């Protein structure tokens, strides 16, 4: 019997290698939709599973799955869309899908992570209303955790200065976007709690996509807010945006501008609040005294023989009422004087007042860091000198300690 041979004889390894090269070149970046089955996470953190539909199946693997995705995201029967490339495992002669990204169909990864963390923290009680702290009526100093170059900080400072021009504000500059941002935000919150420099903290940034706001959906930020002894206002994105930080914080503001408006009351509002309290106390006191007067008059008509006694009592009550009203008037006058004195003192401590006396503030031009000592700068480094009127750009010629 005659045998027919091909011009070239391949070894199994050669043929498998050629098949692998061909598949790799043709299917390098593909999207595959299917249903998860036989999934298993190995101790290495890699996920192995089968992706199937009603007519075919393909083995798949996601390397470092536990570092990328939340627990319980994947289970048998879940419909997903996988992005990756097809490869051949030569030792077994099997082809499989190496997955770079995986999404549950109809729901993005970031949204899944958000919902899973929200459910977890809700069960732990981090969102409970009973643990939320009230904001101070008049904070002595406000801490702001945000980017130093964004529109959010400019808007907040504009509102604060407009309502209370000499309010003390401390900015802790952080990144508000990217993988490292959440750790910087958490560290800023811990810093303010350790130093006790502020009475309230605003944490936030301007609007953006769900990915842009993701640092405020990280567990490390949520737990830092929960652990804070200082009241925290979360002001992330626009009014329609909600983050994990919003649920954990003591107060959620729809925007950074709204946060500044919530935290700071104007001097006029504070004085009005004191006057309103004075009126309420006076009204309540008059009501109680009038009630007592009525009861005494009623009893007097029943006991005419003791008219002189009740006459003395009525006169005594009149005197008591007059003394009390005078006392309240003196008390609240003193409080108003104290508020005005504190306002004047804060005005005197305003940095602008100090600059008027001939002092200046020197900062590094690139980082805006305040220069406190000569060894903080280098020869040739550019500086900005802030005067009462205007600024001067200059460079370092020499330094002397």
Helices and strands as residue ranges (DSSP letters): H 12-26, E 30-41, E 47-52, E 57-62, H 65-68, E 79-89, E 94-104, H 109-124, G 129-131, E 141-146, H 151-163, E 168-173, H 181-195, E 200-205, G 214-217, H 219-227, E 231-236, H 244-248, E 251-252, H 256-263, H 267-302, G 304-306, H 307-348, H 351-356, E 361-364, G 374-376, E 382-386, E 391-395
